[in-house]
Amino acid sequence: MYILYSILLRIYYCLILIFSLFNKKAKLWINGRKKLLLKIKTSINPNTEKVWFHCASLGEFEQGRPIIEKFKTEYPNVEIVLTFFSPSGYEIQKNYKQADYIFYLPFDFSKNAKQFVEIIQPKFAAFIKYEFWFNYLNQLNNKNIPVFLISGIFRKNQVFFKWYGGWYRKFLKKFTFLFVQNEISNYLLKSIGVENTMISGDTRFDRVLSIVNNKQHFKEVEQFTNKQTVLIAGSTWEQDESLIAELINTSTKPFKTIIAPHEINPKKIDVLREKIKRKSVLYSELKNADNQNFEVLIIDCIGILSQLYQYADIAYIGGGFGKGIHNILEAATFGMPIIFGPNYKKFQEAKDLIKLKSAYSIINFKELNSLFGQLLNNKKLLSETGQISAQYVSKNAGSTTKIMDKIKQITASFLR
């Protein structure tokens, strides 16, 4: 089975190499790994203690960020090595201040994994949520380096729990300890003999609470909103934007709209602006504009969406007409009702908030228009649903402390 795994890795690498000829993201993936081990070796200080955190992409980074920052606070003299698999994580967070070294993860070939672990020599390694790289896990085990899975989540349809998943179960048994988000994940792991687990919850609750507690203020955005009711549409895709544009164009009630597309693409933003018949402005234009006169603000930069939710009363979260909704907790923590498309079943927080009646799934414009009208016209409903969202986040916080306490217990003999 290992031979098949190695063959599939090489096929995967070759496919990305081919895609890199015409796909920007694939090109970043390939270019970021050129002479990567040499770069890592010449960057790393071999005389310092280090720990290693790995995230697949930006979403997993946000999941692991509370642990990284708490660790840095408690162990300021231990250096943090942070790696990403995807360009969407690395390119956005390559200047993240809390990590001492930030790299792409060398691809999981046996030789790469051996060299990387020998160069880093981490006191422990932590993989966030979904990452299961056999050669890396194997090298860490060979050197008796503790390895943790943080905020893991498992479903019964995954290969680990199939009758033919025996070899893949070896991945899980190489972890020193697995911190999982919910009871179902814990039960599934124990059903296949993985006992070294803890239900620690979701670290994203701690992350979004920290955003509220460390708010940045955007003067131009405050001027734009002008104390009116604000709808924010975050991480939107084309189908989401068509619905939002129709809502803006047909509404007879005054409100302001902030739209933050998932992909910052000038051509796509031009298409979006053409769909909207009301007066719109780009975020990059705000400083030179009479902000109060615009009805729609389109965010044409990355990295500020989580902070912009503070200016909204109602949130629409994109992705629900595609592979799945984006982060709804960033909006919930600021206390507002949340709307999204039909593809939300994999996200426990979405199901929870729907049950609590502070989140709503819609399948077409008719449902969106009706729901938005109810919220816009009923201040009591708007306030009550917002309070439910904020309370839900507060109630589920605390995962970071649980995880750090257990990590400290396991590593107490060699990490001071």
Protein Blocks (a to p, Z undefined) as FASTA:
>chain_A
ZZmmmmmmmmmmmmmmmmmmmpmklmmmmmmmgoklmmmmmmpcfkbccdddddfblmlm
mmmmmmmmmmmmmmmmbccddddfbfklmmmmmmcfkbmbdcddddfbfklmmmmmmmno
pabdcdehjaccfklmmmmmmnopacddehiacdfkbmklgmklmmmmmmmmmpfbdcdf
bfklmmmmmmnopabbcdebjfklmmmmmmmmmcccdfklmmmnnopacdddehiafklm
mmmmmmmmmpcbdcddddddfbdcfklmmmmmmmpmbdcddfklmmmpcfklpcbdcdfb
ehjlmmmmmmpmbdcdehjlmnbpcdfklmmmnopaddddfblmlpmklmmmmmnopacc
dfbfklmmmmmmmmmmmmklmmmmmmmmmmmmmmmgojlmmmmmmmmmmmmmmpZZ
